[in-house]
Amino acid sequence: MESLTETQFAYFLLAPALLILLVIALYPLIQTFGYSLYADQLTGSARLGQFVGLQNYIDLFTGARDFALPSAFLPTFTTSFPFVTGIYSSALMVTLIFTFVSVLFETLLGFVQALVLDQDFRGRRWVRVAIIIPWAVPIVIQGMIWYLMFQPNIGFLVGSADDPAFLNLLGLSYTPLRNTADSLFLIIVGDVWKTTAFMALLILAGLQSIDRSLYDVAKVSGATKWQQFKMITFPLILPTVLVAMLFRTIGAMRVYGIIETMAGCTTVPSLSCLVVTTFNNSMYATSATVAFVTAGLIGIVVSVYISKFADAEGGF
């Protein structure tokens, strides 16, 4: 032990956690890839059909498998304007739109909330509790609440069929949970309402780790509030923000619960919806294919975040 370098000792301490991760994460991922190399077996007692290699992936990306899926995997590309059609019927595009918009607004609002909570004012503890409450609500309960709020003749936000003033203000139809575009908008708003607190708490932890003496030196030097934020707060908090965004991006790309409880996977398709629906229909190979593609996309996103994190930290 004494002969180990600091880096080697760190890896030695991480070895048990890496071993557990290998067992509970990497092995199922490899097994999922193995299942994806077989055809679906819809009859008989066998779960999988004959070996087909990468044909499931070819069919998925070329659209040849769309007839068997509850929604298309990719949008339709045309040579005339608009060049991309069927965006809201594509599980991949819906997932990417949801991920980008929700994570963007959750980060911005969470940053603002963290900056406010980092100040010393009376009642700060109660404000923290109020911010955390939406995050503590289970997804199923939250989804049902939002579902009932926008149900015609029931929801108090809908109004009457003759005068749906609030829905008109938002540019939504009288039955917003029955079409994909309106439902996706409401699902994003619901997710932002719930998960902004998660971002705020992580960013707040980073803010409170900043040495306060840096601000005292900046004040003596005559720096304005904006200059203090630009030169001290933002550079020091950026790694924390990237980690928080990484966690939320991974979670957003796996979105399922809030979609199923608010509008249903038939109205708002997502990658996780495809996985669950095909699995429930005994299309295990197709389900494994979509699941492995989803894991690959998440792996690409993680790699990008790690690269940006390394840049923010000045390299590992």
Residue frames relative to the residue before (quaternion, step in Angstrom):
aa qw qx qy qz dx dy dz
M 1.0000 0.0000 0.0000 0.0000 0.00 0.00 0.00
E 0.6700 0.5105 -0.3061 0.4436 3.57 0.96 -0.83
S 0.6665 0.5112 -0.3056 0.4485 3.59 1.14 -0.54
L 0.5413 0.6300 -0.4032 0.3841 3.61 1.25 -0.20
T 0.4493 -0.6499 0.5365 0.2967 3.53 -1.14 0.65
E 0.6874 -0.4721 0.3386 0.4357 3.56 -1.26 0.21
T 0.6543 0.5064 -0.3125 0.4668 3.60 1.00 -0.80
Q 0.6641 0.5026 -0.3046 0.4622 3.58 0.92 -0.88
F 0.6424 0.5149 -0.3209 0.4683 3.58 1.03 -0.77
A 0.6219 0.5348 -0.3388 0.4609 3.59 1.07 -0.73
Y 0.6704 0.4803 -0.3001 0.4795 3.59 0.94 -0.85
F 0.6005 0.5575 -0.3537 0.4511 3.58 1.10 -0.64
L 0.6744 0.4802 -0.2910 0.4795 3.58 0.98 -0.83
L 0.6883 0.4805 -0.2776 0.4672 3.58 1.10 -0.68
A 0.4635 0.7292 -0.4216 0.2752 3.58 1.23 -0.39
P 0.6666 0.4905 -0.3384 0.4479 3.69 0.80 -0.81
A 0.6622 0.4935 -0.3118 0.4698 3.59 0.95 -0.86
L 0.6502 0.5088 -0.3185 0.4657 3.60 0.99 -0.78
L 0.6278 0.5328 -0.3310 0.4609 3.59 1.06 -0.71
I 0.6500 0.4991 -0.3103 0.4817 3.58 0.96 -0.85
L 0.6421 0.5208 -0.3169 0.4648 3.58 0.99 -0.86
L 0.6236 0.5461 -0.3313 0.4507 3.56 1.04 -0.78
V 0.6980 0.4812 -0.2731 0.4545 3.57 0.95 -0.89
I 0.7910 0.3590 -0.1771 0.4627 3.58 0.76 -1.02
A 0.7585 0.3510 -0.2063 0.5088 3.63 1.17 -0.31
L 0.7419 0.4278 -0.2545 0.4493 3.58 0.64 -1.06
Y 0.6525 0.5246 -0.3252 0.4396 3.60 0.91 -0.85
P 0.6698 0.4666 -0.3224 0.4792 3.68 0.82 -0.81
L 0.6211 0.5419 -0.3497 0.4453 3.60 1.06 -0.70
I 0.6550 0.4960 -0.3044 0.4820 3.59 0.98 -0.86
Q 0.6494 0.5151 -0.3138 0.4632 3.57 0.99 -0.83
T 0.6241 0.5346 -0.3312 0.4636 3.59 1.05 -0.78
F 0.6430 0.5068 -0.3214 0.4758 3.57 0.97 -0.83
G 0.6325 0.5351 -0.3309 0.4518 3.58 1.00 -0.76
Y 0.6472 0.5124 -0.3169 0.4671 3.60 0.98 -0.83
S 0.6574 0.5476 -0.3100 0.4145 3.58 1.02 -0.81
L 0.6255 0.5518 -0.3338 0.4392 3.59 1.23 -0.27
Y 0.6562 0.4720 -0.3055 0.5033 3.58 1.30 0.09
A 0.5297 -0.6093 0.4846 0.3365 3.55 -1.29 0.34
D 0.5715 -0.5629 0.4612 0.3793 3.55 -1.27 0.35
Q 0.1684 -0.7565 0.6246 0.0961 3.54 -1.10 0.77
L 0.1148 -0.8492 0.5149 0.0228 3.56 -0.10 1.32
T 0.7439 0.2929 -0.2050 0.5647 3.59 1.24 -0.20
G 0.7202 0.4119 -0.3134 0.4620 3.55 -1.18 0.49
S 0.6383 -0.5595 0.3914 0.3555 3.53 -1.34 0.02
A 0.5657 0.6078 -0.3892 0.3989 3.62 1.20 -0.37
R 0.4510 -0.6988 0.4905 0.2602 3.57 -1.02 0.79
L 0.7943 0.2101 -0.0848 0.5637 3.59 1.06 -0.77
G 0.4316 -0.6948 0.5191 0.2481 3.52 -1.24 0.58
Q 0.7891 -0.2932 0.2302 0.4882 3.53 -1.13 -0.66
F 0.6067 -0.5608 0.4275 0.3669 3.54 -1.28 0.43
V 0.0476 -0.8203 0.5698 -0.0132 3.59 -0.80 1.06
G 0.4759 -0.6883 0.4375 0.3292 3.60 1.22 0.08
L 0.7954 -0.2781 0.2334 0.4854 3.55 -0.93 -0.97
Q 0.3264 0.7846 -0.4821 0.2134 3.59 1.24 0.23
N 0.6103 0.5519 -0.3599 0.4398 3.61 1.03 -0.67
Y 0.6589 0.4943 -0.3089 0.4754 3.60 0.99 -0.78
I 0.6314 0.5240 -0.3296 0.4671 3.59 1.02 -0.79
D 0.6694 0.4931 -0.2955 0.4706 3.57 0.92 -0.90
L 0.6465 0.5342 -0.3228 0.4387 3.59 1.01 -0.79
F 0.7519 0.4056 -0.2201 0.4708 3.59 0.85 -0.96
T 0.6809 0.4539 -0.2972 0.4919 3.60 1.20 -0.33
G 0.5246 -0.6558 0.3977 0.3697 3.58 1.26 -0.20
A 0.4495 0.7053 -0.4460 0.3186 3.58 1.27 0.03
R 0.6902 0.4658 -0.2765 0.4797 3.59 1.20 -0.43
D 0.4416 0.7365 -0.4390 0.2644 3.61 1.26 -0.20
F 0.6043 0.5886 -0.3646 0.3943 3.60 1.05 -0.69
A 0.7219 0.4242 -0.2368 0.4928 3.59 1.14 -0.61
L 0.6277 0.5411 -0.3292 0.4525 3.59 1.29 -0.18
P 0.5646 -0.5971 0.4374 0.3652 3.61 -1.13 0.51
S 0.7751 0.0124 -0.0192 0.6315 3.60 1.25 -0.43
A 0.6189 -0.5602 0.3963 0.3821 3.56 -1.22 0.45
F 0.4714 -0.6609 0.5017 0.2988 3.56 -1.15 0.58
L 0.7914 0.1758 -0.0737 0.5808 3.59 0.89 -0.97
P 0.5200 -0.6017 0.4809 0.3693 3.62 -1.18 0.39
T 0.5305 -0.6182 0.4762 0.3311 3.56 -1.31 0.22
F 0.2043 -0.7799 0.5836 0.0973 3.56 -0.86 1.00
T 0.0860 -0.7983 0.5961 0.0079 3.58 -0.91 0.98
T 0.5293 -0.6331 0.4665 0.3185 3.57 -1.30 0.26
S 0.6924 0.4147 -0.2664 0.5269 3.59 1.27 -0.18
F 0.5816 -0.5827 0.4346 0.3651 3.56 -1.26 0.37
P 0.5344 -0.2574 -0.8002 0.0889 1.60 -1.76 1.80
F 0.5253 -0.6857 0.4171 0.2827 3.54 -0.94 0.94
V 0.7573 0.2482 -0.1537 0.5842 3.58 1.18 -0.52
T 0.0145 -0.7987 0.6011 -0.0258 3.57 -0.70 1.09
G 0.7665 0.3641 -0.2610 0.4603 3.52 -1.26 0.28
I 0.2083 0.8123 -0.5238 0.1499 3.59 1.13 0.61
Y 0.7354 0.4341 -0.2445 0.4593 3.58 0.85 -0.96
S 0.6528 0.4701 -0.3304 0.4937 3.60 1.25 -0.07
S 0.5899 0.5560 -0.3610 0.4611 3.58 1.32 0.05
A 0.4359 -0.7133 0.4840 0.2588 3.58 -0.69 1.07
L 0.6456 0.5239 -0.3267 0.4493 3.58 0.99 -0.77
M 0.6928 0.4755 -0.2887 0.4588 3.60 0.83 -0.95
V 0.6295 0.5242 -0.3364 0.4645 3.59 0.99 -0.79
T 0.6547 0.5103 -0.3118 0.4623 3.59 0.96 -0.86
L 0.6772 0.4894 -0.2952 0.4634 3.59 0.91 -0.89
I 0.6401 0.5103 -0.3281 0.4714 3.60 0.98 -0.80
F 0.6526 0.5098 -0.3106 0.4666 3.56 0.89 -0.93
T 0.6748 0.5067 -0.3021 0.4434 3.59 0.85 -0.95
F 0.6938 0.4885 -0.2898 0.4428 3.59 0.76 -1.02
V 0.7236 0.4487 -0.2653 0.4524 3.58 0.72 -1.06
S 0.6901 0.4854 -0.3005 0.4448 3.59 0.81 -0.92
V 0.6763 0.4793 -0.3068 0.4677 3.60 0.87 -0.88
L 0.6119 0.5560 -0.3486 0.4416 3.60 1.03 -0.75
F 0.7357 0.4162 -0.2446 0.4751 3.59 0.72 -1.05
E 0.6222 0.5318 -0.3492 0.4562 3.60 1.04 -0.65
T 0.6500 0.5065 -0.3182 0.4688 3.58 1.03 -0.74
L 0.6771 0.4938 -0.2992 0.4563 3.58 0.86 -0.94
L 0.7041 0.4467 -0.2711 0.4808 3.58 0.82 -0.98
G 0.6369 0.5247 -0.3279 0.4599 3.58 1.03 -0.73
F 0.6197 0.5368 -0.3339 0.4652 3.57 1.07 -0.74
V 0.6616 0.4978 -0.3070 0.4693 3.58 0.92 -0.92
Q 0.6594 0.5008 -0.3124 0.4656 3.59 0.91 -0.88
A 0.6496 0.5144 -0.3222 0.4578 3.61 0.97 -0.79
L 0.6399 0.5196 -0.3257 0.4630 3.59 1.00 -0.79
V 0.6514 0.5015 -0.3136 0.4753 3.58 1.03 -0.78
L 0.7020 0.4706 -0.2712 0.4606 3.58 0.86 -0.93
D 0.6054 0.5646 -0.3544 0.4349 3.58 1.21 -0.39
Q 0.5901 0.5582 -0.3629 0.4566 3.58 1.28 -0.24
D 0.4257 -0.6902 0.5265 0.2554 3.54 -1.20 0.57
F 0.2522 0.7547 -0.5691 0.2072 3.59 -0.39 1.21
R 0.6156 -0.5709 0.4031 0.3641 3.53 -1.23 0.46
G 0.7962 0.2638 -0.2190 0.4984 3.56 -0.91 0.96
R 0.3205 0.7796 -0.4903 0.2215 3.58 1.25 0.26
R 0.6326 0.5442 -0.3404 0.4334 3.60 0.99 -0.76
W 0.6632 0.4949 -0.3094 0.4686 3.58 0.98 -0.81
V 0.6205 0.5271 -0.3439 0.4678 3.58 1.06 -0.67
R 0.6280 0.5307 -0.3325 0.4620 3.59 1.01 -0.76
V 0.6455 0.5128 -0.3185 0.4679 3.57 0.96 -0.86
A 0.6551 0.5211 -0.3127 0.4490 3.58 0.94 -0.89
I 0.6613 0.5030 -0.3050 0.4655 3.58 1.03 -0.77
I 0.6835 0.5067 -0.2876 0.4396 3.59 1.00 -0.81
I 0.5315 0.6811 -0.3983 0.3081 3.61 1.09 -0.68
P 0.6735 0.4781 -0.3387 0.4506 3.69 0.75 -0.82
W 0.6442 0.5280 -0.3227 0.4495 3.58 1.00 -0.78
A 0.6699 0.5140 -0.2958 0.4468 3.60 1.11 -0.65
V 0.5612 0.5996 -0.3961 0.4106 3.61 1.22 -0.32
P 0.4642 -0.6777 0.4849 0.3001 3.66 -0.77 0.95
I 0.6176 -0.5916 0.3767 0.3557 3.56 -1.09 0.78
V 0.6527 0.5246 -0.3270 0.4380 3.59 0.91 -0.87
I 0.6661 0.4878 -0.3021 0.4765 3.58 0.94 -0.88
Q 0.6433 0.5161 -0.3216 0.4652 3.57 0.94 -0.84
G 0.6615 0.5199 -0.3072 0.4447 3.57 0.92 -0.92
M 0.6662 0.4911 -0.3031 0.4723 3.58 0.97 -0.81
I 0.6138 0.5392 -0.3511 0.4575 3.60 1.04 -0.73
W 0.7003 0.4539 -0.2694 0.4806 3.57 0.83 -0.99
Y 0.5973 0.5574 -0.3593 0.4511 3.59 1.09 -0.65
L 0.6985 0.4621 -0.2726 0.4735 3.59 0.88 -0.94
M 0.6128 0.5696 -0.3574 0.4151 3.60 1.06 -0.67
F 0.7847 0.3096 -0.1533 0.5148 3.59 1.06 -0.69
Q 0.4286 0.6708 -0.4826 0.3653 3.56 1.16 0.62
P 0.4944 -0.6578 0.4736 0.3141 3.62 -0.85 0.90
N 0.8388 0.1731 -0.1783 0.4845 3.54 -1.11 0.89
I 0.7174 0.3802 -0.2505 0.5273 3.61 1.25 -0.03
G 0.7332 0.4534 -0.2444 0.4439 3.55 0.70 -1.09
F 0.4409 -0.7168 0.4762 0.2550 3.55 -0.88 0.95
L 0.6427 0.5180 -0.3316 0.4567 3.63 1.22 -0.27
V 0.5965 0.6001 -0.3589 0.3939 3.58 1.23 -0.29
G 0.2590 -0.7600 0.5492 0.2317 3.56 0.87 -0.92
S 0.6685 -0.4760 0.3698 0.4356 3.57 -1.21 -0.41
A 0.6379 -0.5340 0.3871 0.3975 3.56 -1.25 0.38
D 0.6617 0.5068 -0.3048 0.4610 3.58 1.14 -0.62
D 0.8169 0.1012 -0.0267 0.5673 3.59 1.08 -0.62
P 0.0858 0.7997 -0.5870 0.0924 3.62 0.33 1.20
A 0.1051 -0.8700 0.4782 0.0589 3.54 0.68 1.20
F 0.6870 0.4929 -0.2996 0.4419 3.57 0.83 -0.97
L 0.6570 0.5016 -0.3104 0.4695 3.58 0.98 -0.82
N 0.6338 0.5217 -0.3285 0.4671 3.59 1.04 -0.76
L 0.6153 0.5514 -0.3375 0.4510 3.57 1.09 -0.74
L 0.7168 0.4218 -0.2376 0.5018 3.56 1.07 -0.76
G 0.4785 -0.6769 0.4348 0.3519 3.57 1.25 -0.15
L 0.5078 0.6518 -0.4112 0.3850 3.58 1.20 0.54
S 0.5310 -0.6116 0.4827 0.3331 3.54 -1.28 0.41
Y 0.6722 -0.5005 0.3536 0.4156 3.58 -1.31 0.19
T 0.7427 0.2459 -0.1668 0.6001 3.59 1.22 -0.48
P 0.0822 -0.8737 0.4769 0.0501 3.60 0.52 1.14
L 0.6888 0.4875 -0.2928 0.4496 3.60 1.11 -0.55
R 0.6154 0.5456 -0.3547 0.4447 3.58 1.25 0.27
N 0.7332 0.2867 -0.2539 0.5619 3.61 1.20 0.12
T 0.6312 -0.6205 0.3251 0.3330 3.52 -1.03 0.86
A 0.6706 0.5221 -0.3202 0.4185 3.59 0.81 -0.97
D 0.6908 0.4632 -0.2803 0.4792 3.60 0.83 -0.98
S 0.6545 0.5179 -0.3144 0.4523 3.57 0.95 -0.86
L 0.6464 0.5185 -0.3230 0.4571 3.59 0.94 -0.85
F 0.6271 0.5343 -0.3333 0.4585 3.59 1.01 -0.79
L 0.6962 0.4656 -0.2786 0.4700 3.59 0.86 -0.94
I 0.6266 0.5291 -0.3374 0.4622 3.60 1.05 -0.71
I 0.6382 0.5107 -0.3272 0.4742 3.58 1.00 -0.78
V 0.6455 0.5096 -0.3211 0.4695 3.59 0.94 -0.88
G 0.6623 0.5056 -0.3073 0.4597 3.59 0.93 -0.85
D 0.6606 0.4981 -0.3096 0.4688 3.58 0.98 -0.80
V 0.6341 0.5147 -0.3277 0.4750 3.59 1.02 -0.77
W 0.6314 0.5410 -0.3287 0.4479 3.59 0.97 -0.85
K 0.7250 0.4521 -0.2455 0.4579 3.56 0.93 -0.90
T 0.8170 0.3616 -0.1428 0.4259 3.57 0.70 -1.11
T 0.4392 0.6882 -0.4697 0.3360 3.60 1.21 -0.09
A 0.6106 0.5674 -0.3484 0.4287 3.59 1.06 -0.72
F 0.6088 0.5514 -0.3470 0.4525 3.59 1.05 -0.74
M 0.6689 0.4828 -0.2941 0.4828 3.58 0.91 -0.92
A 0.6508 0.5334 -0.3224 0.4336 3.59 0.93 -0.88
L 0.6711 0.5035 -0.3063 0.4499 3.60 0.92 -0.85
L 0.6610 0.4953 -0.3154 0.4673 3.60 0.95 -0.81
I 0.6758 0.4768 -0.2968 0.4774 3.57 0.92 -0.90
L 0.6136 0.5476 -0.3465 0.4513 3.60 1.05 -0.72
A 0.6275 0.5278 -0.3399 0.4606 3.60 0.99 -0.77
G 0.6594 0.4953 -0.3088 0.4739 3.57 1.02 -0.74
L 0.6362 0.5333 -0.3299 0.4495 3.58 1.00 -0.79
Q 0.7107 0.4651 -0.2703 0.4533 3.57 0.91 -0.87
S 0.6100 0.5382 -0.3600 0.4568 3.59 1.26 -0.10
I 0.5256 0.6300 -0.4126 0.3957 3.59 1.28 -0.14
D 0.4890 -0.6653 0.4884 0.2824 3.55 -0.95 0.92
R 0.3909 -0.7591 0.4756 0.2114 3.59 -0.54 1.18
S 0.5590 0.6136 -0.3985 0.3902 3.58 1.14 -0.43
L 0.5564 0.6042 -0.3921 0.4143 3.59 1.18 -0.46
Y 0.6612 0.4908 -0.3052 0.4784 3.58 1.03 -0.77
D 0.6157 0.5398 -0.3510 0.4543 3.60 1.05 -0.66
V 0.6484 0.5030 -0.3107 0.4796 3.57 0.98 -0.83
A 0.6519 0.5185 -0.3153 0.4547 3.57 1.00 -0.84
K 0.6421 0.5182 -0.3284 0.4597 3.60 1.01 -0.77
V 0.6426 0.5147 -0.3207 0.4682 3.56 0.98 -0.84
S 0.6827 0.4815 -0.2787 0.4737 3.58 1.07 -0.73
G 0.5374 -0.6599 0.3807 0.3617 3.58 1.27 -0.06
A 0.3585 0.7462 -0.4917 0.2699 3.61 1.17 0.40
T 0.4248 -0.6890 0.5270 0.2591 3.55 -1.04 0.81
K 0.6937 -0.4517 0.3436 0.4434 3.58 -1.31 0.15
W 0.6557 0.5086 -0.3149 0.4606 3.58 0.98 -0.83
Q 0.6547 0.5052 -0.3127 0.4672 3.58 0.98 -0.80
Q 0.6242 0.5235 -0.3372 0.4718 3.59 1.06 -0.69
F 0.6569 0.4990 -0.3091 0.4732 3.57 0.98 -0.82
K 0.6989 0.4923 -0.2738 0.4407 3.57 0.89 -0.98
M 0.7831 0.3667 -0.1746 0.4709 3.58 0.89 -0.94
I 0.7676 0.3229 -0.1813 0.5231 3.62 1.14 -0.51
T 0.7549 0.4319 -0.2443 0.4288 3.55 0.49 -1.24
F 0.7345 0.4571 -0.2663 0.4251 3.56 0.59 -1.12
P 0.6797 0.4725 -0.3335 0.4512 3.68 0.76 -0.81
L 0.7016 0.4692 -0.2801 0.4573 3.60 0.97 -0.79
I 0.7100 0.4456 -0.2623 0.4781 3.59 1.12 -0.59
L 0.4755 0.7163 -0.4200 0.2906 3.60 1.23 -0.37
P 0.6519 0.4961 -0.3513 0.4533 3.69 0.81 -0.75
T 0.6469 0.5130 -0.3199 0.4648 3.60 1.00 -0.77
V 0.6376 0.5253 -0.3201 0.4638 3.57 1.01 -0.83
L 0.6560 0.5127 -0.3124 0.4575 3.58 0.96 -0.83
V 0.6376 0.5103 -0.3271 0.4755 3.59 1.01 -0.77
A 0.6510 0.5074 -0.3134 0.4696 3.59 0.95 -0.87
M 0.6579 0.4982 -0.3060 0.4747 3.59 0.96 -0.84
L 0.6108 0.5510 -0.3491 0.4488 3.59 1.05 -0.71
F 0.6633 0.5016 -0.3025 0.4657 3.58 0.87 -0.94
R 0.7028 0.4660 -0.2770 0.4606 3.57 0.87 -0.93
T 0.6248 0.5367 -0.3479 0.4478 3.60 1.02 -0.70
I 0.6352 0.5168 -0.3234 0.4741 3.58 0.99 -0.84
G 0.6756 0.4903 -0.2925 0.4665 3.57 0.92 -0.90
A 0.6708 0.5096 -0.3043 0.4447 3.59 0.96 -0.87
M 0.6613 0.5032 -0.3175 0.4568 3.60 0.99 -0.71
R 0.6946 0.4165 -0.2703 0.5207 3.59 1.25 -0.27
V 0.2761 0.8114 -0.4876 0.1664 3.60 1.25 0.27
Y 0.1187 0.7895 -0.5933 0.1026 3.54 -0.95 0.93
G 0.7010 0.5299 -0.2956 0.3747 3.58 0.64 -1.15
I 0.7133 0.4493 -0.2767 0.4613 3.58 0.75 -0.99
I 0.6122 0.5371 -0.3508 0.4622 3.60 1.13 -0.60
E 0.6967 0.4893 -0.2816 0.4425 3.56 0.81 -1.01
T 0.7152 0.4491 -0.2684 0.4634 3.61 0.96 -0.78
M 0.7091 0.4549 -0.2736 0.4642 3.62 1.06 -0.61
A 0.8491 0.0703 0.0174 0.5232 3.57 0.65 -1.10
G 0.4673 -0.6690 0.4555 0.3557 3.58 1.13 -0.56
C 0.5638 -0.6380 0.4177 0.3172 3.54 -1.09 0.72
T 0.5937 0.5637 -0.3784 0.4321 3.59 1.15 -0.38
T 0.6845 0.4529 -0.2773 0.4994 3.59 1.16 -0.58
V 0.7865 0.1236 -0.0407 0.6037 3.59 0.92 -0.93
P 0.1464 -0.8135 0.5572 0.0797 3.60 -0.12 1.21
S 0.0106 0.7601 -0.6496 -0.0138 3.55 -1.20 0.60
L 0.6869 -0.4742 0.3358 0.4364 3.56 -1.25 0.21
S 0.6656 0.4888 -0.3067 0.4733 3.58 0.94 -0.83
C 0.5958 0.5512 -0.3584 0.4613 3.58 1.12 -0.63
L 0.6373 0.5198 -0.3248 0.4670 3.59 0.99 -0.81
V 0.6504 0.5238 -0.3185 0.4485 3.57 0.94 -0.91
V 0.7058 0.4675 -0.2714 0.4578 3.58 0.78 -1.03
T 0.6817 0.5019 -0.3015 0.4388 3.59 0.86 -0.96
T 0.6801 0.4705 -0.2985 0.4765 3.60 0.87 -0.88
F 0.6220 0.5292 -0.3453 0.4624 3.59 1.04 -0.67
N 0.6727 0.4920 -0.2949 0.4673 3.58 0.94 -0.87
N 0.6817 0.4518 -0.2748 0.5056 3.59 1.23 -0.48
S 0.5204 -0.6794 0.3753 0.3560 3.58 1.33 0.37
M 0.4675 0.6279 -0.4736 0.4036 3.59 1.19 0.57
Y 0.0645 -0.8751 0.4790 0.0225 3.53 0.66 1.18
A 0.6491 0.5135 -0.3277 0.4556 3.60 0.97 -0.74
T 0.6563 0.4948 -0.3065 0.4801 3.59 0.95 -0.85
S 0.6310 0.5327 -0.3202 0.4643 3.55 1.00 -0.84
A 0.6636 0.4965 -0.2998 0.4726 3.58 0.96 -0.87
T 0.6242 0.5469 -0.3348 0.4463 3.59 1.04 -0.74
V 0.6833 0.4669 -0.2843 0.4840 3.58 0.85 -0.97
A 0.6382 0.5316 -0.3262 0.4512 3.58 1.00 -0.81
F 0.6844 0.4764 -0.2978 0.4648 3.59 0.90 -0.85
V 0.6133 0.5248 -0.3444 0.4795 3.60 1.07 -0.67
T 0.6350 0.5235 -0.3241 0.4665 3.57 0.99 -0.82
A 0.6504 0.5046 -0.3104 0.4755 3.58 0.97 -0.87
G 0.6386 0.5254 -0.3276 0.4570 3.59 1.03 -0.74
L 0.6456 0.5092 -0.3174 0.4725 3.59 1.00 -0.82
I 0.6452 0.5038 -0.3195 0.4772 3.57 0.99 -0.81
G 0.6275 0.5378 -0.3337 0.4536 3.59 1.04 -0.75
I 0.6348 0.5175 -0.3278 0.4710 3.59 1.03 -0.75
V 0.6510 0.5116 -0.3104 0.4671 3.56 0.95 -0.90
V 0.6432 0.5194 -0.3217 0.4615 3.60 0.95 -0.86
S 0.6404 0.5281 -0.3248 0.4534 3.59 0.98 -0.82
V 0.6448 0.5149 -0.3210 0.4648 3.58 0.99 -0.83
Y 0.6664 0.4998 -0.3009 0.4644 3.58 0.92 -0.91
I 0.6414 0.5166 -0.3304 0.4611 3.60 0.97 -0.80
S 0.6333 0.5260 -0.3260 0.4648 3.57 1.04 -0.77
K 0.6737 0.4764 -0.2919 0.4837 3.58 0.92 -0.89
F 0.6306 0.5298 -0.3356 0.4573 3.58 1.03 -0.76
A 0.6419 0.5191 -0.3244 0.4618 3.58 1.01 -0.79
D 0.6350 0.5175 -0.3255 0.4722 3.57 1.06 -0.76
A 0.6708 0.5054 -0.3001 0.4523 3.58 0.97 -0.90
E 0.7069 0.4439 -0.2512 0.4900 3.57 1.12 -0.71
G 0.5083 -0.6508 0.4215 0.3747 3.56 1.28 -0.15
G 0.6879 -0.4447 0.2718 0.5051 3.57 1.25 0.48
F 0.5062 -0.6475 0.4770 0.3114 3.55 -1.14 0.59
